[in-house]
Amino acid sequence: METVIFEVFGDLALFRKFYTNTSILTYPFPPPTATLGIIG
């Protein structure tokens, strides 16, 4: 089994929970769909 480790960083990031319409409730980490988008 292979493991891939990478570091993603930036000045700002916001991963809003899909059922909210404000930016107060966010995930503390990127959700799987955002992670797949970052990887490409």
Buried (B, 14 or more C-beta within 10 A) or exposed (E): EEEEEEEEEEEEEEBBEEEEEEEEEEEEEBEEEBEEEEEE
